[in-house]
């Protein structure tokens, strides 16, 4: 099996290509809002490096949010544009779930990924770590960071690009929480690829047309859909 996995949910662009066991080539870099410009170029370079044509792909994975509205549309549209003509299945990866998996091997029993949602909010959720695996312990929300963080249990590890945006506030006003010296800012290529391969092996795939963005902030999602 050959698979492509992409993440355009934040200002980072992450792309991974590999087989059923391992990510063989990858790219991950902060590129601002240039996803539409760079995604196809990076995918082509990685595929060429493995001497693979896109026709050799058996599955396409994509992060469906929450995150940047524009970035999510770019990533999902690209995944659909590849998978539909090839007749292959797709995998939808949730950004908060993926970040919690990436941190689940670290010390601590609770993790809260924070993704900067702009407009003075973060996308967030709380996970309990049981037997090395994160288990959702709250709904996924869009909320003012102070409101969300103040309600987290003592010792909760907070990660994600929202931590960088609100690091000073967390340091001064949320001393009951834990931050890493080297924060997990984005979903790493190996973690993204592993989650996709696990989903494929478990049969958790979708027809390309079934891919939908996870916006959480519904009012903005309606505006985007209507082109406002």
C-alpha positions, 0 to 999 in steps of 0.5 A: 500500500502507498499512502499520502497524508497531508495537514494544512490546518494551521500555518504549517504545511505537513506532507508524508508519503510511505507504505503500510508500515512507515513514512518514507519521505516527508515535509513539515514547515511553517509557510503562512497562508501559502498552502494552495501555492505550495501543496501540489509542489511539495507532494510532487517532489516527495512522490518523485523522490520515491519514484512513485506516480500519484496513480500508485496511491492506495489511500489519501489521508488529510487533517479535517480540522479544527483549524484554519478555514482556508487551510482546511478547504485547500487540504480537503479539496486537494485530497478529494481531487487526488482520490476521486479520479484514482478511485481510492479511499480517504482518511479523515484525521482530527487535529486535536486528536492527533496532537493528543496522540503525539503527546501521550507518551510524555509524563502526565495523565491529562492533555489539552491541545490548544489550536489558535482559532483567532478572534480571541479563541482557541480550539481545545479539548481535554484528554485522559491518558490511559495505558498510553492512549489519549481518551477524550474527556470533553467535547471539542470547543471554540472558547476564550483561552482564559475561560478554557484554561481556568477550568482544566484540572491541575497538572494538565499538559497543554500543547499546540500552537495556541500555547505559543500564542498565549504562553505569557498568559498561561505562565502568569495566570494558569500556574496549575497547568504544565507547559513543555520547554519544547512545545508540540506546535504542530502534528509531526509527519510520523504521527500523522502518517501513523494515525492514517495507517492505523485508520486504514488497517481498521477500515476507518476510511471514507469515500472522497466525497464524504470528507467534511471539515470539522469547523466547531465554530459553526457561525464562521463555517456558515459564512465560509460556505456562503462565500461571505 
